[in-house]
Amino acid sequence: MKISPEMMQSTVLLQNALDMHLRSKNVSEYGMATQYQGDIKMVWIFAGIAFFILLIACINFINLSTANAATRAKEIGIRKTIGSNRKTLIIQFMTEAICYSLISLLIGLLLAFLLLPLFNNLANKALFIPWTVWYFVPSLILSMLIIGILAGLYPAFYLSGFQPINALKSKSVTNPKSSLLRNGLVIFQFATSIILIISALIANQQISFMLNKDIGFDKDQVIVLRGVTGIASQAKELKNELKAIPTVRDVSIGDYLPVQLDGAKRNGNLFWAKGKEDLELGEGGQFWNIDESYLSTFGLKLIAGRNFDPHIASDSTGAIVNKRMLADLGIKGNPIGTQITNGRTWTIIGVVDNFIFESMKDEGYYPVCMTLANSPSMLSIKTKSTDMSKTLADINTVWNKFSPNQKIDYNFLDAGFADLYQDVQRTKNIFSCFAFVAIFVAALGLFGLATYVTQQRTKKLVSVRFSVPVPSDYSNYSPEIS
């Protein structure tokens, strides 16, 4: 990220309190986002899916109403014969559609009440039906009326347009244009269902890719001890005793981890290649304090130079950087011995491969500069045992020896990494549920339409059976109409 003079100035951000949860993208860019930040884009995506579900349901109603026209033809013919005009029939059919919409609303509210706890558990939310909000019930009523009118409008005009004489004589009342419209709506349903299925599959594959991608470090079987600042003077002794535990493979001291466990953003520093301290050439990057065991504890791959050596005095001003830092600073060729500065000059002694220490939803690879620890705040313990309970008991015993009045505070690195993708996993699950509902509603409509068409064709076959001579053994092949 290039640094401009304007970005070096103090910045004050003002934001509407109502926008803090869903519209804090501009704030997150300044490193103040939290794990509880929402995303207005996802709200619009789910609203779009809900709209398509509603649209598919309306299409089902239109298709079934127009397909069922023949069964209501005589009713319409009789009503027109006894004096009903088209306007009266339109009002009748619109009223029926609104009644269907009202019944659907009541059933929907009942299902929402019953399923809301399950949804809250799935989404890790605490949503509730806002009955006390003054505009909630009026909005439901208005939505019910609009949906009923929109769904019933075409069937009402279509059915009320039947000619009485044709309807009463059981002549065909179907209109080729209505069949064309119905077929178009069916195609739209199929297309929408296919799009939702493909979207759900893509979302699932994307999540699997993020969870299974090589992140560049080993996160498994790493226990992180916090609260080391209070015993910083004894950190090295604590480290040595922890390493003496038989089930412990390695221990490192540092103030940052390759993955965030608390959802907060990293620190931010400006770096320049030595001799190129022009303000506009500065690059933002991470600045961590680590020790000589950090790379081995987390399995970071050293691709050039060497690791820290506490016995080499010059390593106190040495730095290990990742490839992203070199690329951002424009350092080419052999970087070993090259100096960089962030207000203090550091000499590059080693280069590690890039690694992902934040969610892949973000940029992923960040420029990182690591120097020898001088203010430890945590210890990372790489274990080699599957009996984690015994290992934790041994670690707790050592901890109590150094800090008897402070309760041990630990967590697992792989759990912290999984937390980065919890919201993505939940989003995928919710999206899959919505997609399933949409596909299910579309399938119900298509099934109902197919059932009706089958019944109509069966009636035609029966009529043909009784009006046309059929060989006596025909029933052996078509017993259902014999």
Protein Blocks (a to p, Z undefined) as FASTA:
>chain_A
ZZdfklmpccdddddfklmmmmmmlmmmnopacfkbccfklmmmmmmmmmmmmmmmmmmm
mmmmmmmmmmmmmmmmmmmmnopafklmmmmmmmmmmmmmmmmmmmmmmmmmmmmmmmmm
mnopabdcdfklmklmmmmmmmmmmmmmmmmmmmmmmmmmpcfklmmnopafbdfklmmm
mmmmmmmmmmmmmmmmmmmmmmmmmmmmmmmpcehiafehpacdehklmmmmmmmmmmmm
mmmpmklmbdcddfbdfbdfklpacdddddddehiacfklpccdddddddfklmmmnopa
cfehjdddfklmklmmgccddfklmmmnopghjfehpacdehiacddfbdcddddfbdfk
lnopacddddddfbdfbdcdddfbfblmlmmmmmmmmmmmmmmmbccddddfklmmmmmm
mmmmmmmmmmmmmmmmmmmmmmmmmmmmmmmmmmmmmmmmmmmmmmpccdfklmmmmmml
ZZ
